Amino acid sequence: MSAPDPGTRRVDKAQYLVVVVLVAVGGFLIYNALTLPGGYAQVDPVGPKFFPMFIGLVLLVLAVILAVAIPRGSVGEADAGEDIDPDMPSDWRTVGLLVALFVATIVLVKPLGWTITAGLMFAGAATVLGSKHYIRNLVIGGVLSVGSFYAFYSGLGIPLPAGILDGIL
């Protein structure tokens, strides 16, 4: 098998999917920014429309830059420190277990509350991803869930469901 001619450019057409996603997300952000109702804070010089509009415009500009670079043969380079083998098959068992964890979190967060559900989700995800320290997984999951509960509740003023721990938290 002969080596490819160094003068030919390799066009990775799969990158056009990234362009489509950038345009879709950018357009979505701009549309939602333009349809936001006004009257939030009259003293806010920036307002709630600025950041989604800015990010949407940046995404559209990046989509144009990428769309121009793709036919010119621009391709991303593999990370030199990458420790995965791209020829190995996907681990669909792990993906399926993580999806099941997220679905269980969605179903259980209202009745059990954020702290219990998120703690189990964090510990379960660590276990599914290969950690064999089950007690440590539960402890770290508990700390993360309680910490995020109070960060949202006290820090941001956003109440998360307390579930069966209502009145205790």
C-alpha positions as CSV (number, residue, x, y, z in Angstrom):
1,M,0.0,0.0,0.0
2,S,1.5,3.3,-1.0
3,A,1.6,6.4,1.2
4,P,-0.8,9.2,0.4
5,D,0.5,12.1,-1.6
6,P,1.6,14.8,0.8
7,G,0.2,17.4,-1.5
8,T,-3.4,16.2,-1.2
9,R,-5.6,17.5,1.5
10,R,-7.7,15.3,3.7
11,V,-11.1,16.7,4.3
12,D,-12.8,15.4,7.4
13,K,-16.5,15.8,6.4
14,A,-17.6,14.6,9.9
15,Q,-16.5,18.0,11.2
16,Y,-19.5,19.6,9.4
17,L,-21.7,18.0,12.1
18,V,-19.9,20.2,14.6
19,V,-20.6,23.2,12.4
20,V,-24.3,22.3,12.4
21,V,-24.4,21.9,16.2
22,L,-22.6,25.2,16.7
23,V,-25.1,27.0,14.4
24,A,-28.1,25.3,16.1
25,V,-27.0,26.1,19.6
26,G,-25.9,29.6,18.7
27,G,-29.2,30.3,16.9
28,F,-31.1,28.8,19.9
29,L,-29.3,31.1,22.3
30,I,-29.8,34.2,20.2
31,Y,-33.5,33.5,19.6
32,N,-34.1,32.9,23.3
33,A,-32.1,36.0,24.2
34,L,-34.3,38.1,21.9
35,T,-37.5,36.7,23.3
36,L,-36.6,37.2,26.9
37,P,-39.2,39.4,28.6
38,G,-37.8,42.7,30.0
39,G,-38.2,44.4,33.3
40,Y,-35.9,42.3,35.5
41,A,-33.7,44.9,37.0
42,Q,-33.8,48.5,35.8
43,V,-30.4,49.3,37.4
44,D,-28.6,46.4,35.6
45,P,-26.6,48.0,32.8
46,V,-26.0,44.7,31.0
47,G,-29.4,43.0,31.4
48,P,-30.2,39.3,31.0
49,K,-30.0,39.3,27.2
50,F,-26.3,40.2,26.9
51,F,-24.6,36.9,27.8
52,P,-26.8,34.5,25.9
53,M,-26.6,36.9,22.9
54,F,-22.8,37.2,23.2
55,I,-22.3,33.4,23.5
56,G,-24.7,32.7,20.6
57,L,-22.8,35.2,18.4
58,V,-19.4,33.6,19.4
59,L,-20.8,30.2,18.5
60,L,-21.9,31.4,15.1
61,V,-18.6,33.0,14.4
62,L,-16.8,29.8,15.4
63,A,-19.1,27.8,13.1
64,V,-18.2,30.1,10.2
65,I,-14.5,29.8,10.9
66,L,-14.7,26.0,11.1
67,A,-16.8,25.8,8.0
68,V,-14.1,27.7,6.1
69,A,-11.3,25.7,7.6
70,I,-12.7,22.2,6.9
71,P,-12.5,22.3,3.1
72,R,-8.9,23.7,3.4
73,G,-8.0,20.4,5.1
74,S,-7.7,21.6,8.6
75,V,-8.1,18.7,11.0
76,G,-7.6,18.4,14.7
77,E,-4.5,16.6,15.9
78,A,-4.6,13.8,18.4
79,D,-3.5,14.6,21.9
80,A,0.0,13.2,22.4
81,G,-0.9,12.2,26.0
82,E,-4.0,10.3,25.0
83,D,-4.1,7.0,26.7
84,I,-7.0,5.4,24.9
85,D,-6.9,3.0,22.0
86,P,-9.3,4.2,19.3
87,D,-9.4,0.7,17.8
88,M,-11.0,-0.8,21.0
89,P,-14.7,-1.3,21.0
90,S,-16.9,1.0,23.0
91,D,-17.8,0.0,26.6
92,W,-21.6,0.1,26.2
93,R,-22.1,-1.6,29.6
94,T,-20.6,1.4,31.3
95,V,-22.5,3.8,29.2
96,G,-25.8,2.0,29.9
97,L,-25.2,1.9,33.6
98,L,-24.4,5.6,33.7
99,V,-27.6,6.4,31.7
100,A,-29.5,4.2,34.1
101,L,-28.0,6.2,37.0
102,F,-29.1,9.5,35.5
103,V,-32.6,8.1,34.8
104,A,-32.9,6.9,38.4
105,T,-31.8,10.3,39.6
106,I,-34.5,12.0,37.6
107,V,-37.1,9.5,39.0
108,L,-36.0,9.6,42.6
109,V,-35.0,13.2,43.2
110,K,-38.5,14.3,44.1
111,P,-39.5,11.5,46.6
112,L,-36.1,11.0,48.1
113,G,-34.7,14.5,47.8
114,W,-31.5,15.9,46.3
115,T,-29.1,14.9,49.0
116,I,-29.9,11.2,49.1
117,T,-30.4,10.9,45.3
118,A,-27.3,12.9,44.4
119,G,-25.2,11.1,46.9
120,L,-26.2,7.7,45.5
121,M,-25.7,9.0,42.0
122,F,-22.2,10.3,42.7
123,A,-21.2,7.1,44.5
124,G,-22.8,5.0,41.8
125,A,-21.0,6.8,39.0
126,A,-17.6,6.5,40.7
127,T,-18.3,2.7,41.2
128,V,-19.4,2.3,37.6
129,L,-16.3,4.1,36.4
130,G,-14.1,1.6,38.2
131,S,-13.6,2.8,41.8
132,K,-13.6,-0.2,44.2
133,H,-13.6,2.0,47.4
134,Y,-17.4,1.7,48.0
135,I,-17.5,3.3,51.5
136,R,-15.3,6.2,50.3
137,N,-17.5,6.6,47.2
138,L,-20.6,6.9,49.5
139,V,-18.8,9.4,51.8
140,I,-17.6,11.6,49.0
141,G,-21.0,11.4,47.3
142,G,-22.7,12.4,50.6
143,V,-20.3,15.4,51.0
144,L,-20.8,16.5,47.4
145,S,-24.6,16.2,47.6
146,V,-25.0,18.0,50.9
147,G,-22.5,20.6,49.8
148,S,-24.3,21.3,46.5
149,F,-27.6,21.3,48.3
150,Y,-26.5,24.1,50.6
151,A,-24.6,25.9,47.8
152,F,-27.8,26.1,45.8
153,Y,-30.0,26.9,48.7
154,S,-27.9,29.3,50.7
155,G,-25.5,30.6,48.0
156,L,-27.9,31.0,45.1
157,G,-31.3,31.0,46.8
158,I,-32.5,28.0,44.7
159,P,-34.2,25.4,46.8
160,L,-33.6,21.8,45.8
161,P,-36.0,19.1,46.8
162,A,-35.4,17.9,50.4
163,G,-37.6,14.8,50.0
164,I,-37.7,12.6,53.0
165,L,-35.2,14.8,54.8
166,D,-37.5,17.8,54.7
167,G,-37.3,19.5,58.1
168,I,-33.9,18.0,58.8
169,L,-31.9,19.9,56.2
